[in-house]
Amino acid sequence: MSGSPTVLVVGAAGRFAGLVVPALVGRGARVRGLARSEEQGKQARLNGAAEIAIGDLRDRASLDAALRDVERAFYLAPVYREDEARMGLSFIDAAKAAGLRRMVFSSAIHPVIGVLQNHIQKVPVEEALIESGMEFTILNPAVFYQNITAAWLGVVATGVFAEPFSAAKRISRVDYRDVAEVAAIALTEDRLLNGTFELCADGGMDRTEVAAVMGEVLGRRIEAAAPDFGTWVSRTKLPYDDHQKAELAAMYAFYDRHGLVGNALTLRAILGRAPRSIRQFFADLAEGTKTTAG
Ligand SMILES: NC(=O)c1ccc[n+]([C@@H]2O[C@H](COP(=O)([O-])OP(=O)(O)OC[C@H]3O[C@@H](n4cnc5c(N)ncnc54)[C@H](OP(=O)(O)O)[C@@H]3O)[C@@H](O)[C@H]2O)c1
């Protein structure tokens, strides 16, 4: 990237989007982090942002200011929000008005799944980006390995890995560190321009298989359990309001019916190496290696 133009990173203090910041800095980019508060701004700086724009996706004037004098942007929507599509459309509108040249959108695998709000609300945003006239890259990552991080200590303590859907349903997963690397490539090189890329690691295991890999890493048997959603949610300290929990419940009900599988070819081709495996992810957790930002 000539002359290191500034890249605005939405969610620069977040656990996933925060991984994009060091990936960009490692490729020579200068990052302006969008954060909702000074406190979050400090976290974004710790992640590697050189400057902070305090702003909110629901406050258009703050987006106009945040996008001033930046050439490229990374966008990821906050999870399980009723107005997810509206926030994305407002960001694209502000980006066009600011003359942004390139935008990377971290969407989700199979956004067309109509019964899931956290998928279908990404469709109008993808559509608006394609129609925007900006250079774009759309990433469609599978379920993040990092979702398991919060459960890891419980797995070690109890020998049980529980998720509230059938243990026999297959789920494609991906390490968000690999997704962050792809986002950084898309923002600093031209080879992913104007493309839409499904991002999955190899595997697509069911939970019985995932628990077996956990067991191999930990050197003991780990059992796969499938509690009902109410039981699971009461045991899990989720930082979600009722609306977010309802979207989560719908998502797990879908997984219970269909699983969620994708294809690993694209991620391997982009990275030029094998995607991080779930075994490596569990080894990282067992060794205390940091796998999320923040
Ligand atoms: N988890 C998965 O397996 C998975 C798989 C595929 C796709 N996805 C998608 O990936 C995204 C991940 O979202 P996440 O929230 O979990 O990621 P995250 O990396 O935690 O990013 C959310 C960031 O956005 C900030 N934010 C929240 N509301 C905001 C607002 N109104 N204005 C500006 N910033 C705001 C949050 O800051 P605060 O601390 O201030 O709230 C946080 O820093 C979602 O769109 C989800 O559908 C997830």
PDBQT file of the ligand as one rigid body, heavy atoms in Angstrom, charges set to zero:
ROOT
HETATM    1  N1  LIG A 301     -19.319 -15.279  16.435  1.00  0.00    +0.000 N 
HETATM    2  C1  LIG A 301     -19.404 -15.939  15.298  1.00  0.00    +0.000 C 
HETATM    3  O1  LIG A 301     -19.221 -17.160  15.256  1.00  0.00    +0.000 OA
HETATM    4  C2  LIG A 301     -19.708 -15.209  14.014  1.00  0.00    +0.000 A 
HETATM    5  C3  LIG A 301     -19.615 -15.893  12.810  1.00  0.00    +0.000 A 
HETATM    6  C4  LIG A 301     -19.844 -15.204  11.611  1.00  0.00    +0.000 A 
HETATM    7  C5  LIG A 301     -20.154 -13.856  11.632  1.00  0.00    +0.000 A 
HETATM    8  N2  LIG A 301     -20.264 -13.238  12.834  1.00  0.00    +0.000 N 
HETATM    9  C6  LIG A 301     -20.598 -11.802  12.819  1.00  0.00    +0.000 C 
HETATM   10  O2  LIG A 301     -19.464 -11.092  13.285  1.00  0.00    +0.000 OA
HETATM   11  C7  LIG A 301     -19.876  -9.942  13.972  1.00  0.00    +0.000 C 
HETATM   12  C8  LIG A 301     -19.218 -10.051  15.320  1.00  0.00    +0.000 C 
HETATM   13  O3  LIG A 301     -19.719  -9.152  16.234  1.00  0.00    +0.000 OA
HETATM   14  P1  LIG A 301     -19.245  -8.948  17.712  1.00  0.00    +0.000 P 
HETATM   15  O4  LIG A 301     -20.079  -7.847  18.222  1.00  0.00    +0.000 OA
HETATM   16  O5  LIG A 301     -19.273 -10.226  18.448  1.00  0.00    +0.000 OA
HETATM   17  O6  LIG A 301     -17.755  -8.523  17.410  1.00  0.00    +0.000 OA
HETATM   18  P2  LIG A 301     -16.689  -7.598  18.154  1.00  0.00    +0.000 P 
HETATM   19  O7  LIG A 301     -15.349  -7.809  17.582  1.00  0.00    +0.000 OA
HETATM   20  O8  LIG A 301     -16.910  -7.759  19.628  1.00  0.00    +0.000 OA
HETATM   21  O9  LIG A 301     -17.105  -6.139  17.650  1.00  0.00    +0.000 OA
HETATM   22  C9  LIG A 301     -18.103  -5.397  18.140  1.00  0.00    +0.000 C 
HETATM   23  C10 LIG A 301     -17.451  -4.045  18.358  1.00  0.00    +0.000 C 
HETATM   24  O10 LIG A 301     -18.321  -3.064  17.864  1.00  0.00    +0.000 OA
HETATM   25  C11 LIG A 301     -18.558  -2.122  18.921  1.00  0.00    +0.000 C 
HETATM   26  N3  LIG A 301     -19.915  -1.606  18.829  1.00  0.00    +0.000 N 
HETATM   27  C12 LIG A 301     -21.059  -2.115  19.333  1.00  0.00    +0.000 A 
HETATM   28  N4  LIG A 301     -22.095  -1.310  19.047  1.00  0.00    +0.000 NA
HETATM   29  C13 LIG A 301     -21.579  -0.244  18.369  1.00  0.00    +0.000 A 
HETATM   30  C14 LIG A 301     -22.130   0.936  17.831  1.00  0.00    +0.000 A 
HETATM   31  N5  LIG A 301     -23.434   1.205  17.921  1.00  0.00    +0.000 N 
HETATM   32  N6  LIG A 301     -21.304   1.807  17.225  1.00  0.00    +0.000 NA
HETATM   33  C15 LIG A 301     -19.977   1.561  17.122  1.00  0.00    +0.000 A 
HETATM   34  N7  LIG A 301     -19.393   0.449  17.610  1.00  0.00    +0.000 NA
HETATM   35  C16 LIG A 301     -20.188  -0.424  18.241  1.00  0.00    +0.000 A 
HETATM   36  C17 LIG A 301     -18.344  -2.874  20.214  1.00  0.00    +0.000 C 
HETATM   37  O11 LIG A 301     -17.987  -1.963  21.206  1.00  0.00    +0.000 OA
HETATM   38  P3  LIG A 301     -18.756  -1.833  22.617  1.00  0.00    +0.000 P 
HETATM   39  O12 LIG A 301     -17.892  -2.562  23.581  1.00  0.00    +0.000 OA
HETATM   40  O13 LIG A 301     -18.809  -0.367  22.800  1.00  0.00    +0.000 OA
HETATM   41  O14 LIG A 301     -20.106  -2.480  22.498  1.00  0.00    +0.000 OA
HETATM   42  C18 LIG A 301     -17.192  -3.798  19.828  1.00  0.00    +0.000 C 
HETATM   43  O15 LIG A 301     -15.962  -3.137  19.955  1.00  0.00    +0.000 OA
HETATM   44  C19 LIG A 301     -21.407  -9.944  13.967  1.00  0.00    +0.000 C 
HETATM   45  O16 LIG A 301     -21.903  -9.183  12.881  1.00  0.00    +0.000 OA
HETATM   46  C20 LIG A 301     -21.733 -11.412  13.742  1.00  0.00    +0.000 C 
HETATM   47  O17 LIG A 301     -23.002 -11.642  13.150  1.00  0.00    +0.000 OA
HETATM   48  C21 LIG A 301     -20.024 -13.856  14.024  1.00  0.00    +0.000 A 
ENDROOT
TORSDOF 0
